[in-house]
Amino acid sequence: DAWVRSRSGVWEWAFGYVFALFFTFDLILVPLRSNVIIHHVVCLIFHGWIYLSPCKPGLHLFMAGCIALEVGTGFSNLLMLMPRRDSLRLLFVIMMTLSNVTGAYLTYRWIRVQQGRLVALVVGPITFMILVLRQLHGIAEGSKLLGRPLIQ
């Protein structure tokens, strides 16, 4: 529990800068669909809010959640590069699901150590909506393995 409640240090700030820079570079350099642009902007706003707030309990949980979600995103990017590989599609569905479940758990843990209700009322629901959309993407890709849509 002490690890969860500890103050942030140099490596946490380094992670914060690098993570924000990758989102910013995506916005500037990569042609993105409007839903991905909105996702990146929302993530940057929350990321900045979390890092610039005076007290950051559970920052390690937030960082671990970001990393867990990026694992699913990485497999999504691999699938975009090799869309005809069914074995990769199956691996993507599995990894996206594990990524989302882990992200949901870490978000829940992170929210529990926050002071005040703003995080629970704002960041929690938005994060869980993003997780649902990510999982729907995974289900849509998984349905291609079956040759029929799983969700209408």
Salt bridges, closest charged atoms under 4 A:
GLU12 OE2 - HIS60 NE2 2.76
ASP26 OD2 - HIS40 NE2 2.99
ASP86 OD1 - ARG89 NE 3.93
GLU141 OE1 - ARG89 NH1 2.16
GLU141 OE2 - LYS144 NZ 3.11
